[in-house]
Amino acid sequence: MRRLLTLLPAAAVAFAVAGAAQRQIEVDPPNDKDPVMITKVTVNGYEVQCHLLNPPGLPQFQPITPFEWGDDWLEKLDIQLFNRTDKAIAYGRLALRYPESKNGPTAPINVTNVDFGMVPPNDFLSNGQPFPHRPGEQPVSLESGKYLVIHAADYAEAIGRSRDAVKPGWVPTRIEIGAVEFFFDDGMRWGFHRYSVPDPEHPGRWIYQAQSYFPGRSNDNWPVPGYRWGQWTPVRPK
């Protein structure tokens, strides 16, 4: 059964959750050529309405609904990903952005990079060197049509550094979540909304695919997993 987290009376939540305050999450709107979509965001197991796509027959996007939670809310955050492509994903990076950290119209926003998996060995940096290994990194293979849940608690140290860079002990009330890049098992990469493959003759260089390219059928599992665009009868994911 779904447990939906909504804005509850502050007094009631404060009784149950120490330091309760209003929080808000917004997920970047997806594109039908994106390899991965965020399908669910939860805080302590409760689903958060955060601008995700809805199934056909409903408004296109969920609303962004504030909710009440304590200062540990980011440590309780889980993000569910779904691989829409016909390839396995070996590495990915999401960004947790803190819009309240922006100090002035041209100032940068503090960001926590959430990395998972390992870049394939046949991919190289622009200088021709292999991608460096991250401490504690573990291999991942997010197969076609499968889900992966990212637990923010696993990134508590990095989140803490981002928060303390604003002000020691600072707790944000709003975050934004977006996809940055993904690498596939075969070395293909997605980033800046383009797919590219390693240039075999020039390690560290990339050959970009057409803007319309998608590794699979882009109308499958769209606008949500299990549906096909233009055919509203649910299609069972692989």
C-alpha angles and dihedrals in degrees: 000000000000117000108204119200112216137165104289127188105286094227092055094049094042087058090056102032121043114229093012116182137158114285133184136193127194124187119206112254111259131232124223089241093056112115095215132034129196105236103175139013121193138181112207089341096310117119116240124211102230110154098283120157116269127220117264115286094041131082109291094250137028115247120254102249120189117222138188122251141143131261091276093064096115091053087056094051121118125181121200117209129194125200108224097180132085091241132081117248117226101180138015142175128206126184126223105201126196107207092183089065092068109110106194135351095283098035120112124250119239112248136190113209112217108202126183133177128007132288109247115257093240091065121086141188120254089266090059094252124126118261109268118250118247119228109266096005116161129198117258132187112191100191126212112284094009135119132235126190119213114207113208089204087072088062098044093124094054092044089051091053091051092050095046090050086067096042131327109267093009115155117199121223095201135041135177123211124206140163116247108177145334133201121205127218091254093054099260114140135206120202138135086021093295134106120223139172129213116270102239092206096047114040110213094029125102136214109217122219124222116284088246094054120119126169096235132356110328093201092058118095090011135165084004133357113284097030132095118215109251092013108077095188105108114256114208112242116238 
